[in-house]
Amino acid sequence: MVIAAPHKMASKLEEDLSCPVCLNIFKDPVILSCCHSFCRECVKDCWKEKENKECPVCKRRHSKDFLPSNFTLKNLCESFVQERDQRASEDLCSPHSKKLKLFCLDHQEPVCVICRDSEKHSKHTIRPIDEAAGQHKKKLQETLEPVKKKLNVFKEVKVEFDQTAEHIQVQARHTERQIKEQFKKLHQFLEEEEEARLCALREEEEQKSQRMKEEMEALSREIAALSHTVRDTEDELRAEDVSFLKNYKAMLPEKISVTVWS
């Protein structure tokens, strides 16, 4: 970044704070509806012989008779004039109010022609202000050169740091994507494995349940047959002796056993 010299900055600021009509620092600035500003008297003078009140810069018509003051611009102008006057007074020798045209090398300070002949600076080395300024600027420039080189080195290192930091971020994002993709595949595999195991479990459950159902049905048939035999036998046991003995041969325990487990 290039920093403008103070006098150049002041010159640019003075230009921005100057009325486009009189080219002087604004006095009692007003702002038109087009947002351009002028000295109140300047814009009035421009409108004296004109029917349409238009902006002296953009020619846009100002629809209002009232000219509102631009207080912000007014404050800026007053501050600028105050600082400018202060700078001008600083360029004068405070004891003698003469312009500082010389420089005392012993005291390292600007002096005027009266200061040069005074007792305070009588045996001192005095140089013209421009000559002393040139020498000091050269010395400062020589001191500034290694600083500039160091600054350039730091800038180059910063560029490398920035590139490294960017590389770290890019690498981290890439690794992050890889991790997400791997875990996505792992989740998909686990879901498929879970579904396959659950499917196998359901098939096994269905097969076992079917076998158990068949065995229970067979057992139920056996229970029914035994129950029928028990009832028939109990009925015979309750029969009259003669009737019981007539059927006893058919109801022998051996035959009952054979009938039940056949």
Order of alpha helices (4+ residues) and beta strands (2+ residues): alpha-beta-beta-alpha-alpha-beta-beta-alpha-beta-alpha-alpha-alpha
